[in-house]
Amino acid sequence: MSKYLQFPDILFTDRKLLLAALADLGYGTVEEGEGLSLFGYRGDQRPETAQIVVRRQHLGSASNDLGFIRTPQGYVPLVSDYDQQTLQGGRFLVKLRTAYSEHVVEEVKRRLHGTARRSLEGSLIKIKVRY
Amino acid sequence: MPEVEFTIDPATGKLEMHVKGVAGPACDDVAKHVRELLGEPGHEQNTSEYYLRPRVTPQIRPKSGS
């Protein structure tokens, strides 16, 4: 049985951008509510609850539900150790942060009524917003 | 023209921001938007531009009327 790990250092402050980032990774179907129970890959209910949940059916046959707990600072991911190692090639949280960061830039550009120019410098993504 | 340069590292997902062409604390407005969306930054440093006083061009208007 896979246990759940919380990542309090990884915060997603904005709900709308978090949902958009999840959709970018292919997890556009989520459940939202208060105290939603998480279920393991065998359908077993876990003690952990969350406010945003991606059900395991949308992840993989051996995956467990994926949750995000709302805190005063933002949403904190709750990922099973199995999914932490396997989802998105073991890079789920990094990819989610990258997608979230891209949406942050897009939102700042929108708020500033700016224009953006995107480029790659080595492995880094550079986005210049003029306003 | 003011510009904000964002750098995203896909190896970590971390975002860095550099505001250019804005003299003085006016760049705090941009930082405020980013802080709202990302939370408090792990590291924040003001560049030399931050300490520049914004240049104010005096305008002399001709007297109207009479």
N, CA and C atoms of all chains as a GROMACS GRO file, in nm:
protein
  591
    1MET      N    1   0.085  -0.120   0.000
    1MET     CA    2   0.000   0.000   0.000
    1MET      C    3   0.088   0.124   0.000
    2SER      N    4   0.056   0.212  -0.087
    2SER     CA    5   0.135   0.334  -0.103
    2SER      C    6   0.088   0.440  -0.005
    3LYS      N    7   0.180   0.505   0.060
    3LYS     CA    8   0.139   0.611   0.153
    3LYS      C    9   0.141   0.747   0.084
    4TYR      N   10   0.066   0.840   0.145
    4TYR     CA   11   0.060   0.974   0.087
    4TYR      C   12   0.167   1.064   0.147
    5LEU      N   13   0.223   1.148   0.062
    5LEU     CA   14   0.324   1.243   0.105
    5LEU      C   15   0.271   1.383   0.080
    6GLN      N   16   0.291   1.470   0.177
    6GLN     CA   17   0.254   1.611   0.159
    6GLN      C   18   0.378   1.691   0.123
    7PHE      N   19   0.361   1.791   0.039
    7PHE     CA   20   0.476   1.873  -0.002
    7PHE      C   21   0.447   2.018   0.035
    8PRO      N   22   0.466   2.051   0.165
    8PRO     CA   23   0.426   2.184   0.210
    8PRO      C   24   0.508   2.297   0.148
    9ASP      N   25   0.626   2.265   0.094
    9ASP     CA   26   0.708   2.370   0.031
    9ASP      C   27   0.661   2.404  -0.110
   10ILE      N   28   0.577   2.315  -0.166
   10ILE     CA   29   0.527   2.342  -0.301
   10ILE      C   30   0.386   2.395  -0.288
   11LEU      N   31   0.372   2.521  -0.319
   11LEU     CA   32   0.244   2.588  -0.300
   11LEU      C   33   0.192   2.637  -0.434
   12PHE      N   34   0.062   2.619  -0.454
   12PHE     CA   35  -0.003   2.676  -0.571
   12PHE      C   36  -0.105   2.775  -0.518
   13THR      N   37  -0.072   2.901  -0.528
   13THR     CA   38  -0.150   3.004  -0.462
   13THR      C   39  -0.286   3.025  -0.528
   14ASP      N   40  -0.289   3.016  -0.660
   14ASP     CA   41  -0.410   3.052  -0.734
   14ASP      C   42  -0.480   2.926  -0.785
   15ARG      N   43  -0.603   2.908  -0.743
   15ARG     CA   44  -0.680   2.788  -0.779
   15ARG      C   45  -0.699   2.774  -0.930
   16LYS      N   46  -0.736   2.886  -0.993
   16LYS     CA   47  -0.766   2.882  -1.137
   16LYS      C   48  -0.641   2.842  -1.217
   17LEU      N   49  -0.527   2.898  -1.178
   17LEU     CA   50  -0.403   2.864  -1.250
   17LEU      C   51  -0.360   2.721  -1.222
   18LEU      N   52  -0.388   2.673  -1.100
   18LEU     CA   53  -0.356   2.532  -1.068
   18LEU      C   54  -0.438   2.439  -1.156
   19LEU      N   55  -0.567   2.469  -1.169
   19LEU     CA   56  -0.654   2.383  -1.253
   19LEU      C   57  -0.607   2.387  -1.399
   20ALA      N   58  -0.564   2.505  -1.445
   20ALA     CA   59  -0.515   2.517  -1.582
   20ALA      C   60  -0.386   2.436  -1.601
   21ALA      N   61  -0.299   2.440  -1.501
   21ALA     CA   62  -0.173   2.365  -1.509
   21ALA      C   63  -0.200   2.214  -1.508
   22LEU      N   64  -0.296   2.171  -1.426
   22LEU     CA   65  -0.333   2.029  -1.424
   22LEU      C   66  -0.388   1.987  -1.561
   23ALA      N   67  -0.470   2.073  -1.620
   23ALA     CA   68  -0.527   2.042  -1.752
   23ALA      C   69  -0.416   2.031  -1.856
   24ASP      N   70  -0.314   2.116  -1.846
   24ASP     CA   71  -0.201   2.109  -1.939
   24ASP      C   72  -0.134   1.971  -1.935
   25LEU      N   73  -0.130   1.912  -1.816
   25LEU     CA   74  -0.065   1.781  -1.801
   25LEU      C   75  -0.160   1.666  -1.835
   26GLY      N   76  -0.284   1.701  -1.874
   26GLY     CA   77  -0.380   1.597  -1.914
   26GLY      C   78  -0.478   1.560  -1.805
   27TYR      N   79  -0.478   1.638  -1.695
   27TYR     CA   80  -0.569   1.607  -1.585
   27TYR      C   81  -0.674   1.717  -1.572
   28GLY      N   82  -0.754   1.727  -1.676
   28GLY     CA   83  -0.852   1.834  -1.680
   28GLY      C   84  -0.978   1.802  -1.601
   29THR      N   85  -0.996   1.676  -1.565
   29THR     CA   86  -1.114   1.637  -1.489
   29THR      C   87  -1.078   1.626  -1.341
   30VAL      N   88  -1.134   1.716  -1.261
   30VAL     CA   89  -1.104   1.714  -1.118
   30VAL      C   90  -1.235   1.723  -1.040
   31GLU      N   91  -1.228   1.682  -0.916
   31GLU     CA   92  -1.342   1.703  -0.825
   31GLU      C   93  -1.302   1.811  -0.726
   32GLU      N   94  -1.397   1.898  -0.695
   32GLU     CA   95  -1.370   2.003  -0.597
   32GLU      C   96  -1.477   1.999  -0.489
   33GLY      N   97  -1.436   2.019  -0.366
   33GLY     CA   98  -1.531   2.022  -0.256
   33GLY      C   99  -1.456   2.024  -0.124
   34GLU      N  100  -1.533   2.025  -0.017
   34GLU     CA  101  -1.470   2.026   0.115
   34GLU      C  102  -1.452   1.884   0.165
   35GLY      N  103  -1.334   1.852   0.211
   35GLY     CA  104  -1.308   1.723   0.274
   35GLY      C  105  -1.335   1.604   0.185
   36LEU      N  106  -1.293   1.612   0.058
   36LEU     CA  107  -1.312   1.498  -0.033
   36LEU      C  108  -1.216   1.385   0.007
   37SER      N  109  -1.271   1.265   0.020
   37SER     CA  110  -1.186   1.151   0.058
   37SER      C  111  -1.099   1.109  -0.058
   38LEU      N  112  -0.980   1.061  -0.024
   38LEU     CA  113  -0.891   1.005  -0.125
   38LEU      C  114  -0.901   0.853  -0.120
   39PHE      N  115  -0.889   0.792  -0.238
   39PHE     CA  116  -0.897   0.646  -0.247
   39PHE      C  117  -0.770   0.592  -0.311
   40GLY      N  118  -0.730   0.475  -0.261
   40GLY     CA  119  -0.611   0.408  -0.314
   40GLY      C  120  -0.643   0.330  -0.440
   41TYR      N  121  -0.543   0.268  -0.499
   41TYR     CA  122  -0.561   0.203  -0.628
   41TYR      C  123  -0.655   0.083  -0.622
   42ARG      N  124  -0.677   0.026  -0.501
   42ARG     CA  125  -0.770  -0.086  -0.488
   42ARG      C  126  -0.909  -0.039  -0.446
   43GLY      N  127  -0.928   0.092  -0.446
   43GLY     CA  128  -1.058   0.146  -0.408
   43GLY      C  129  -1.072   0.165  -0.258
   44ASP      N  130  -0.964   0.147  -0.186
   44ASP     CA  131  -0.968   0.162  -0.040
   44ASP      C  132  -0.965   0.309   0.000
   45GLN      N  133  -1.056   0.347   0.088
   45GLN     CA  134  -1.062   0.487   0.131
   45GLN      C  135  -0.948   0.517   0.227
   46ARG      N  136  -0.882   0.625   0.202
   46ARG     CA  137  -0.769   0.666   0.286
   46ARG      C  138  -0.815   0.773   0.385
   47PRO      N  139  -0.741   0.789   0.493
   47PRO     CA  140  -0.782   0.890   0.591
   47PRO      C  141  -0.763   1.033   0.541
   48GLU      N  142  -0.679   1.051   0.440
   48GLU     CA  143  -0.649   1.186   0.393
   48GLU      C  144  -0.768   1.244   0.314
   49THR      N  145  -0.787   1.372   0.329
   49THR     CA  146  -0.889   1.442   0.251
   49THR      C  147  -0.826   1.565   0.184
   50ALA      N  148  -0.895   1.615   0.083
   50ALA     CA  149  -0.842   1.730   0.009
   50ALA      C  150  -0.957   1.810  -0.049
   51GLN      N  151  -0.926   1.929  -0.099
   51GLN     CA  152  -1.029   2.016  -0.159
   51GLN      C  153  -1.032   2.003  -0.312
   52ILE      N  154  -0.921   1.964  -0.370
   52ILE     CA  155  -0.917   1.936  -0.515
   52ILE      C  156  -0.861   1.795  -0.531
   53VAL      N  157  -0.932   1.712  -0.608
   53VAL     CA  158  -0.888   1.572  -0.624
   53VAL      C  159  -0.890   1.533  -0.771
   54VAL      N  160  -0.782   1.471  -0.815
   54VAL     CA  161  -0.781   1.403  -0.945
   54VAL      C  162  -0.796   1.255  -0.914
   55ARG      N  163  -0.905   1.197  -0.960
   55ARG     CA  164  -0.930   1.056  -0.928
   55ARG      C  165  -0.834   0.965  -1.005
   56ARG      N  166  -0.806   0.853  -0.943
   56ARG     CA  167  -0.704   0.761  -0.996
   56ARG      C  168  -0.736   0.709  -1.135
   57GLN      N  169  -0.868   0.706  -1.169
   57GLN     CA  170  -0.909   0.659  -1.303
   57GLN      C  171  -0.848   0.747  -1.412
   58HIS      N  172  -0.817   0.872  -1.378
   58HIS     CA  173  -0.761   0.965  -1.477
   58HIS      C  174  -0.608   0.964  -1.475
   59LEU      N  175  -0.550   0.884  -1.387
   59LEU     CA  176  -0.404   0.886  -1.372
   59LEU      C  177  -0.341   0.761  -1.433
   60GLY      N  178  -0.368   0.647  -1.375
   60GLY     CA  179  -0.310   0.522  -1.426
   60GLY      C  180  -0.370   0.406  -1.349
   61SER      N  181  -0.355   0.285  -1.403
   61SER     CA  182  -0.425   0.170  -1.344
   61SER      C  183  -0.378   0.140  -1.202
   62ALA      N  184  -0.253   0.172  -1.172
   62ALA     CA  185  -0.203   0.143  -1.036
   62ALA      C  186  -0.190   0.269  -0.952
   63SER      N  187  -0.247   0.378  -1.005
   63SER     CA  188  -0.233   0.506  -0.933
   63SER      C  189  -0.335   0.518  -0.820
   64ASN      N  190  -0.302   0.605  -0.729
   64ASN     CA  191  -0.393   0.644  -0.620
   64ASN      C  192  -0.446   0.784  -0.652
   65ASP      N  193  -0.555   0.821  -0.585
   65ASP     CA  194  -0.605   0.957  -0.607
   65ASP      C  195  -0.497   1.059  -0.572
   66LEU      N  196  -0.509   1.172  -0.638
   66LEU     CA  197  -0.413   1.280  -0.618
   66LEU      C  198  -0.491   1.397  -0.559
   67GLY      N  199  -0.437   1.457  -0.452
   67GLY     CA  200  -0.514   1.563  -0.387
   67GLY      C  201  -0.437   1.693  -0.371
   68PHE      N  202  -0.512   1.799  -0.348
   68PHE     CA  203  -0.454   1.929  -0.315
   68PHE      C  204  -0.531   1.984  -0.196
   69ILE      N  205  -0.457   2.011  -0.090
   69ILE     CA  206  -0.518   2.061   0.033
   69ILE      C  207  -0.509   2.213   0.034
   70ARG      N  208  -0.622   2.277   0.059
   70ARG     CA  209  -0.620   2.423   0.065
   70ARG      C  210  -0.569   2.468   0.202
   71THR      N  211  -0.471   2.555   0.202
   71THR     CA  212  -0.419   2.615   0.325
   71THR      C  213  -0.431   2.767   0.310
   72PRO      N  214  -0.410   2.841   0.416
   72PRO     CA  215  -0.418   2.988   0.402
   72PRO      C  216  -0.317   3.042   0.301
   73GLN      N  217  -0.209   2.971   0.280
   73GLN     CA  218  -0.106   3.018   0.187
   73GLN      C  219  -0.131   2.974   0.043
   74GLY      N  220  -0.209   2.867   0.025
   74GLY     CA  221  -0.232   2.816  -0.110
   74GLY      C  222  -0.259   2.666  -0.105
   75TYR      N  223  -0.259   2.604  -0.222
   75TYR     CA  224  -0.287   2.460  -0.230
   75TYR      C  225  -0.157   2.380  -0.222
   76VAL      N  226  -0.160   2.279  -0.135
   76VAL     CA  227  -0.043   2.193  -0.114
   76VAL      C  228  -0.073   2.055  -0.172
   77PRO      N  229   0.017   2.001  -0.255
   77PRO     CA  230  -0.011   1.870  -0.315
   77PRO      C  231   0.001   1.754  -0.216
   78LEU      N  232  -0.083   1.656  -0.239
   78LEU     CA  233  -0.082   1.533  -0.159
   78LEU      C  234  -0.074   1.419  -0.260
   79VAL      N  235   0.042   1.359  -0.269
   79VAL     CA  236   0.069   1.260  -0.374
   79VAL      C  237   0.119   1.132  -0.308
   80SER      N  238   0.071   1.018  -0.356
   80SER     CA  239   0.120   0.892  -0.298
   80SER      C  240   0.265   0.871  -0.342
   81ASP      N  241   0.340   0.797  -0.262
   81ASP     CA  242   0.481   0.778  -0.298
   81ASP      C  243   0.495   0.700  -0.430
   82TYR      N  244   0.397   0.612  -0.458
   82TYR     CA  245   0.400   0.542  -0.587
   82TYR      C  246   0.388   0.642  -0.703
   83ASP      N  247   0.289   0.730  -0.693
   83ASP     CA  248   0.268   0.827  -0.803
   83ASP      C  249   0.380   0.931  -0.810
   84GLN      N  250   0.435   0.963  -0.695
   84GLN     CA  251   0.548   1.055  -0.693
   84GLN      C  252   0.663   0.998  -0.778
   85GLN      N  253   0.676   0.864  -0.776
   85GLN     CA  254   0.785   0.801  -0.850
   85GLN      C  255   0.751   0.770  -0.996
   86THR      N  256   0.622   0.757  -1.025
   86THR     CA  257   0.586   0.708  -1.159
   86THR      C  258   0.512   0.809  -1.248
   87LEU      N  259   0.433   0.896  -1.187
   87LEU     CA  260   0.349   0.987  -1.266
   87LEU      C  261   0.436   1.082  -1.348
   88GLN      N  262   0.405   1.094  -1.477
   88GLN     CA  263   0.483   1.183  -1.567
   88GLN      C  264   0.632   1.148  -1.559
   89GLY      N  265   0.661   1.018  -1.557
   89GLY     CA  266   0.801   0.975  -1.552
   89GLY      C  267   0.870   1.014  -1.422
   90GLY      N  268   0.792   1.025  -1.316
   90GLY     CA  269   0.850   1.062  -1.186
   90GLY      C  270   0.875   1.211  -1.173
   91ARG      N  271   0.825   1.288  -1.268
   91ARG     CA  272   0.848   1.433  -1.268
   91ARG      C  273   0.717   1.511  -1.256
   92PHE      N  274   0.617   1.450  -1.198
   92PHE     CA  275   0.487   1.514  -1.195
   92PHE      C  276   0.491   1.652  -1.131
   93LEU      N  277   0.548   1.662  -1.010
   93LEU     CA  278   0.544   1.790  -0.940
   93LEU      C  279   0.626   1.897  -1.011
   94VAL      N  280   0.740   1.855  -1.068
   94VAL     CA  281   0.823   1.952  -1.142
   94VAL      C  282   0.748   2.001  -1.265
   95LYS      N  283   0.684   1.909  -1.336
   95LYS     CA  284   0.609   1.949  -1.456
   95LYS      C  285   0.490   2.036  -1.419
   96LEU      N  286   0.427   2.005  -1.307
   96LEU     CA  287   0.312   2.086  -1.265
   96LEU      C  288   0.358   2.227  -1.227
   97ARG      N  289   0.470   2.236  -1.159
   97ARG     CA  290   0.524   2.370  -1.124
   97ARG      C  291   0.560   2.448  -1.250
   98THR      N  292   0.619   2.378  -1.347
   98THR     CA  293   0.656   2.446  -1.472
   98THR      C  294   0.532   2.498  -1.542
   99ALA      N  295   0.430   2.413  -1.552
   99ALA     CA  296   0.306   2.454  -1.618
   99ALA      C  297   0.240   2.568  -1.541
  100TYR      N  298   0.244   2.560  -1.410
  100TYR     CA  299   0.186   2.666  -1.327
  100TYR      C  300   0.261   2.798  -1.349
  101SER      N  301   0.394   2.790  -1.352
  101SER     CA  302   0.476   2.910  -1.374
  101SER      C  303   0.441   2.976  -1.507
  102GLU      N  304   0.420   2.893  -1.610
  102GLU     CA  305   0.384   2.948  -1.741
  102GLU      C  306   0.250   3.022  -1.732
  103HIS      N  307   0.158   2.968  -1.657
  103HIS     CA  308   0.028   3.034  -1.643
  103HIS      C  309   0.040   3.162  -1.559
  104VAL      N  310   0.133   3.163  -1.463
  104VAL     CA  311   0.157   3.286  -1.385
  104VAL      C  312   0.203   3.397  -1.479
  105VAL      N  313   0.297   3.365  -1.567
  105VAL     CA  314   0.348   3.464  -1.662
  105VAL      C  315   0.235   3.514  -1.751
  106GLU      N  316   0.154   3.422  -1.800
  106GLU     CA  317   0.041   3.458  -1.888
  106GLU      C  318  -0.055   3.552  -1.814
  107GLU      N  319  -0.080   3.522  -1.688
  107GLU     CA  320  -0.173   3.604  -1.609
  107GLU      C  321  -0.114   3.743  -1.581
  108VAL      N  322   0.016   3.749  -1.551
  108VAL     CA  323   0.080   3.880  -1.528
  108VAL      C  324   0.074   3.961  -1.657
  109LYS      N  325   0.103   3.896  -1.770
  109LYS     CA  326   0.096   3.965  -1.900
  109LYS      C  327  -0.045   4.022  -1.922
  110ARG      N  328  -0.145   3.944  -1.890
  110ARG     CA  329  -0.284   3.989  -1.908
  110ARG      C  330  -0.313   4.110  -1.818
  111ARG      N  331  -0.268   4.101  -1.692
  111ARG     CA  332  -0.297   4.210  -1.598
  111ARG      C  333  -0.225   4.340  -1.637
  112LEU      N  334  -0.107   4.324  -1.697
  112LEU     CA  335  -0.030   4.443  -1.735
  112LEU      C  336  -0.068   4.492  -1.875
  113HIS      N  337  -0.158   4.420  -1.942
  113HIS     CA  338  -0.195   4.451  -2.081
  113HIS      C  339  -0.069   4.454  -2.168
  114GLY      N  340   0.017   4.356  -2.146
  114GLY     CA  341   0.146   4.354  -2.215
  114GLY      C  342   0.150   4.258  -2.332
  115THR      N  343   0.267   4.254  -2.394
  115THR     CA  344   0.292   4.158  -2.502
  115THR      C  345   0.411   4.072  -2.460
  116ALA      N  346   0.414   3.949  -2.506
  116ALA     CA  347   0.518   3.857  -2.460
  116ALA      C  348   0.601   3.803  -2.576
  117ARG      N  349   0.729   3.783  -2.548
  117ARG     CA  350   0.818   3.717  -2.645
  117ARG      C  351   0.886   3.603  -2.572
  118ARG      N  352   0.874   3.486  -2.630
  118ARG     CA  353   0.924   3.366  -2.563
  118ARG      C  354   1.046   3.312  -2.636
  119SER      N  355   1.146   3.266  -2.561
  119SER     CA  356   1.264   3.206  -2.625
  119SER      C  357   1.321   3.100  -2.532
  120LEU      N  358   1.411   3.021  -2.587
  120LEU     CA  359   1.480   2.920  -2.507
  120LEU      C  360   1.626   2.958  -2.497
  121GLU      N  361   1.680   2.955  -2.377
  121GLU     CA  362   1.824   2.977  -2.358
  121GLU      C  363   1.877   2.853  -2.289
  122GLY      N  364   1.935   2.764  -2.371
  122GLY     CA  365   1.974   2.634  -2.316
  122GLY      C  366   1.848   2.560  -2.276
  123SER      N  367   1.842   2.519  -2.151
  123SER     CA  368   1.722   2.448  -2.107
  123SER      C  369   1.621   2.543  -2.041
  124LEU      N  370   1.657   2.670  -2.032
  124LEU     CA  371   1.569   2.765  -1.962
  124LEU      C  372   1.468   2.829  -2.057
  125ILE      N  373   1.348   2.850  -2.008
  125ILE     CA  374   1.245   2.921  -2.084
  125ILE      C  375   1.250   3.068  -2.042
  126LYS      N  376   1.271   3.155  -2.140
  126LYS     CA  377   1.272   3.299  -2.111
  126LYS      C  378   1.148   3.362  -2.173
  127ILE      N  379   1.076   3.437  -2.095
  127ILE     CA  380   0.959   3.507  -2.148
  127ILE      C  381   0.970   3.654  -2.108
  128LYS      N  382   0.978   3.739  -2.210
  128LYS     CA  383   0.988   3.883  -2.184
  128LYS      C  384   0.852   3.947  -2.208
  129VAL      N  385   0.803   4.014  -2.106
  129VAL     CA  386   0.673   4.081  -2.116
  129VAL      C  387   0.696   4.231  -2.117
  130ARG      N  388   0.654   4.295  -2.222
  130ARG     CA  389   0.662   4.441  -2.230
  130ARG      C  390   0.524   4.500  -2.209
  131TYR      N  391   0.524   4.612  -2.137
  131TYR     CA  392   0.393   4.674  -2.110
  131TYR      C  393   0.406   4.825  -2.106
  132MET      N  394   1.071   5.137  -2.257
  132MET     CA  395   0.948   5.062  -2.229
  132MET      C  396   0.976   4.960  -2.118
  133PRO      N  397   0.895   4.959  -2.014
  133PRO     CA  398   0.920   4.863  -1.906
  133PRO      C  399   0.907   4.719  -1.956
  134GLU      N  400   0.986   4.635  -1.896
  134GLU     CA  401   0.988   4.494  -1.938
  134GLU      C  402   1.008   4.406  -1.815
  135VAL      N  403   0.936   4.296  -1.814
  135VAL     CA  404   0.958   4.198  -1.708
  135VAL      C  405   1.013   4.072  -1.775
  136GLU      N  406   1.128   4.029  -1.728
  136GLU     CA  407   1.188   3.908  -1.785
  136GLU      C  408   1.165   3.794  -1.688
  137PHE      N  409   1.094   3.693  -1.736
  137PHE     CA  410   1.068   3.575  -1.654
  137PHE      C  411   1.158   3.462  -1.702
  138THR      N  412   1.212   3.387  -1.610
  138THR     CA  413   1.291   3.269  -1.643
  138THR      C  414   1.230   3.149  -1.571
  139ILE      N  415   1.192   3.049  -1.650
  139ILE     CA  416   1.137   2.926  -1.591
  139ILE      C  417   1.238   2.814  -1.615
  140ASP      N  418   1.273   2.745  -1.510
  140ASP     CA  419   1.365   2.633  -1.522
  140ASP      C  420   1.283   2.503  -1.523
  141PRO      N  421   1.271   2.436  -1.639
  141PRO     CA  422   1.190   2.314  -1.645
  141PRO      C  423   1.247   2.199  -1.562
  142ALA      N  424   1.373   2.212  -1.520
  142ALA     CA  425   1.432   2.106  -1.437
  142ALA      C  426   1.377   2.112  -1.294
  143THR      N  427   1.332   2.230  -1.254
  143THR     CA  428   1.281   2.246  -1.117
  143THR      C  429   1.139   2.303  -1.114
  144GLY      N  430   1.099   2.368  -1.224
  144GLY     CA  431   0.969   2.435  -1.228
  144GLY      C  432   0.972   2.573  -1.166
  145LYS      N  433   1.089   2.617  -1.118
  145LYS     CA  434   1.096   2.746  -1.048
  145LYS      C  435   1.094   2.864  -1.145
  146LEU      N  436   1.038   2.973  -1.096
  146LEU     CA  437   1.022   3.093  -1.176
  146LEU      C  438   1.104   3.206  -1.115
  147GLU      N  439   1.179   3.274  -1.198
  147GLU     CA  440   1.251   3.394  -1.154
  147GLU      C  441   1.200   3.513  -1.235
  148MET      N  442   1.204   3.629  -1.174
  148MET     CA  443   1.151   3.747  -1.240
  148MET      C  444   1.248   3.862  -1.225
  149HIS      N  445   1.264   3.938  -1.331
  149HIS     CA  446   1.352   4.054  -1.327
  149HIS      C  447   1.278   4.168  -1.396
  150VAL      N  448   1.254   4.274  -1.322
  150VAL     CA  449   1.184   4.390  -1.380
  150VAL      C  450   1.290   4.488  -1.430
  151LYS      N  451   1.278   4.528  -1.556
  151LYS     CA  452   1.375   4.620  -1.616
  151LYS      C  453   1.304   4.746  -1.664
  152GLY      N  454   1.378   4.855  -1.662
  152GLY     CA  455   1.326   4.978  -1.720
  152GLY      C  456   1.224   5.049  -1.635
  153VAL      N  457   1.217   5.012  -1.508
  153VAL     CA  458   1.126   5.083  -1.418
  153VAL      C  459   1.209   5.139  -1.304
  154ALA      N  460   1.219   5.270  -1.300
  154ALA     CA  461   1.299   5.332  -1.195
  154ALA      C  462   1.218   5.346  -1.068
  155GLY      N  463   1.283   5.315  -0.957
  155GLY     CA  464   1.217   5.334  -0.829
  155GLY      C  465   1.123   5.220  -0.793
  156PRO      N  466   1.053   5.239  -0.684
  156PRO     CA  467   0.969   5.131  -0.631
  156PRO      C  468   0.846   5.100  -0.715
  157ALA      N  469   0.830   5.165  -0.833
  157ALA     CA  470   0.714   5.135  -0.918
  157ALA      C  471   0.712   4.988  -0.958
  158CYS      N  472   0.831   4.923  -0.960
  158CYS     CA  473   0.835   4.782  -0.999
  158CYS      C  474   0.769   4.694  -0.892
  159ASP      N  475   0.746   4.750  -0.774
  159ASP     CA  476   0.675   4.673  -0.671
  159ASP      C  477   0.535   4.635  -0.716
  160ASP      N  478   0.476   4.718  -0.804
  160ASP     CA  479   0.342   4.686  -0.853
  160ASP      C  480   0.342   4.553  -0.928
  161VAL      N  481   0.446   4.534  -1.011
  161VAL     CA  482   0.457   4.408  -1.086
  161VAL      C  483   0.482   4.294  -0.988
  162ALA      N  484   0.573   4.319  -0.894
  162ALA     CA  485   0.606   4.214  -0.795
  162ALA      C  486   0.482   4.173  -0.716
  163LYS      N  487   0.393   4.270  -0.694
  163LYS     CA  488   0.271   4.240  -0.617
  163LYS      C  489   0.184   4.138  -0.691
  164HIS      N  490   0.172   4.155  -0.824
  164HIS     CA  491   0.093   4.059  -0.903
  164HIS      C  492   0.154   3.920  -0.893
  165VAL      N  493   0.285   3.913  -0.907
  165VAL     CA  494   0.353   3.782  -0.905
  165VAL      C  495   0.340   3.718  -0.767
  166ARG      N  496   0.352   3.802  -0.664
  166ARG     CA  497   0.342   3.750  -0.528
  166ARG      C  498   0.201   3.692  -0.502
  167GLU      N  499   0.101   3.758  -0.557
  167GLU     CA  500  -0.036   3.709  -0.542
  167GLU      C  501  -0.053   3.570  -0.601
  168LEU      N  502   0.018   3.545  -0.712
  168LEU     CA  503  -0.001   3.420  -0.786
  168LEU      C  504   0.097   3.310  -0.744
  169LEU      N  505   0.211   3.352  -0.690
  169LEU     CA  506   0.314   3.253  -0.656
  169LEU      C  507   0.340   3.241  -0.507
  170GLY      N  508   0.292   3.336  -0.429
  170GLY     CA  509   0.325   3.337  -0.287
  170GLY      C  510   0.453   3.416  -0.263
  171GLU      N  511   0.497   3.414  -0.140
  171GLU     CA  512   0.616   3.491  -0.105
  171GLU      C  513   0.739   3.431  -0.171
  172PRO      N  514   0.824   3.515  -0.227
  172PRO     CA  515   0.943   3.462  -0.296
  172PRO      C  516   1.045   3.405  -0.199
  173GLY      N  517   1.120   3.307  -0.249
  173GLY     CA  518   1.228   3.250  -0.166
  173GLY      C  519   1.342   3.349  -0.153
  174HIS      N  520   1.359   3.432  -0.256
  174HIS     CA  521   1.468   3.528  -0.255
  174HIS      C  522   1.423   3.650  -0.332
  175GLU      N  523   1.454   3.766  -0.278
  175GLU     CA  524   1.413   3.890  -0.344
  175GLU      C  525   1.527   3.990  -0.332
  176GLN      N  526   1.563   4.052  -0.443
  176GLN     CA  527   1.672   4.148  -0.439
  176GLN      C  528   1.637   4.266  -0.530
  177ASN      N  529   1.652   4.384  -0.477
  177ASN     CA  530   1.628   4.502  -0.559
  177ASN      C  531   1.752   4.531  -0.642
  178THR      N  532   1.732   4.565  -0.769
  178THR     CA  533   1.845   4.601  -0.854
  178THR      C  534   1.874   4.750  -0.835
  179SER      N  535   1.982   4.797  -0.900
  179SER     CA  536   2.020   4.938  -0.884
  179SER      C  537   1.909   5.031  -0.934
  180GLU      N  538   1.832   4.982  -1.034
  180GLU     CA  539   1.723   5.065  -1.088
  180GLU      C  540   1.620   5.099  -0.981
  181TYR      N  541   1.606   5.007  -0.885
  181TYR     CA  542   1.507   5.027  -0.781
  181TYR      C  543   1.537   5.154  -0.702
  182TYR      N  544   1.668   5.183  -0.687
  182TYR     CA  545   1.708   5.296  -0.603
  182TYR      C  546   1.718   5.427  -0.682
  183LEU      N  547   1.690   5.419  -0.813
  183LEU     CA  548   1.689   5.542  -0.892
  183LEU      C  549   1.561   5.618  -0.865
  184ARG      N  550   1.572   5.749  -0.866
  184ARG     CA  551   1.450   5.829  -0.851
  184ARG      C  552   1.387   5.843  -0.989
  185PRO      N  553   1.259   5.821  -1.000
  185PRO     CA  554   1.194   5.839  -1.130
  185PRO      C  555   1.214   5.982  -1.180
  186ARG      N  556   1.244   5.996  -1.308
  186ARG     CA  557   1.268   6.129  -1.363
  186ARG      C  558   1.135   6.199  -1.389
  187VAL      N  559   1.122   6.314  -1.335
  187VAL     CA  560   0.999   6.391  -1.354
  187VAL      C  561   1.031   6.508  -1.444
  188THR      N  562   0.964   6.513  -1.557
  188THR     CA  563   0.986   6.624  -1.650
  188THR      C  564   0.888   6.735  -1.618
  189PRO      N  565   0.942   6.853  -1.580
  189PRO     CA  566   0.849   6.962  -1.549
  189PRO      C  567   0.777   7.009  -1.673
  190GLN      N  568   0.654   7.036  -1.660
  190GLN     CA  569   0.576   7.085  -1.773
  190GLN      C  570   0.530   7.227  -1.744
  191ILE      N  571   0.560   7.316  -1.837
  191ILE     CA  572   0.514   7.455  -1.821
  191ILE      C  573   0.401   7.478  -1.919
  192ARG      N  574   0.289   7.503  -1.865
  192ARG     CA  575   0.173   7.524  -1.952
  192ARG      C  576   0.153   7.673  -1.975
  193PRO      N  577   0.123   7.708  -2.099
  193PRO     CA  578   0.096   7.850  -2.123
  193PRO      C  579  -0.033   7.892  -2.052
  194LYS      N  580  -0.031   8.013  -2.008
  194LYS     CA  581  -0.152   8.062  -1.941
  194LYS      C  582  -0.267   8.066  -2.040
  195SER      N  583  -0.379   8.019  -1.998
  195SER     CA  584  -0.494   8.023  -2.088
  195SER      C  585  -0.578   8.148  -2.062
  196GLY      N  586  -0.651   8.186  -2.159
  196GLY     CA  587  -0.742   8.300  -2.145
  196GLY      C  588  -0.672   8.434  -2.155
  197SER      N  589  -0.738   8.536  -2.123
  197SER     CA  590  -0.702   8.677  -2.133
  197SER      C  591  -0.619   8.704  -2.255
   0.00000   0.00000   0.00000
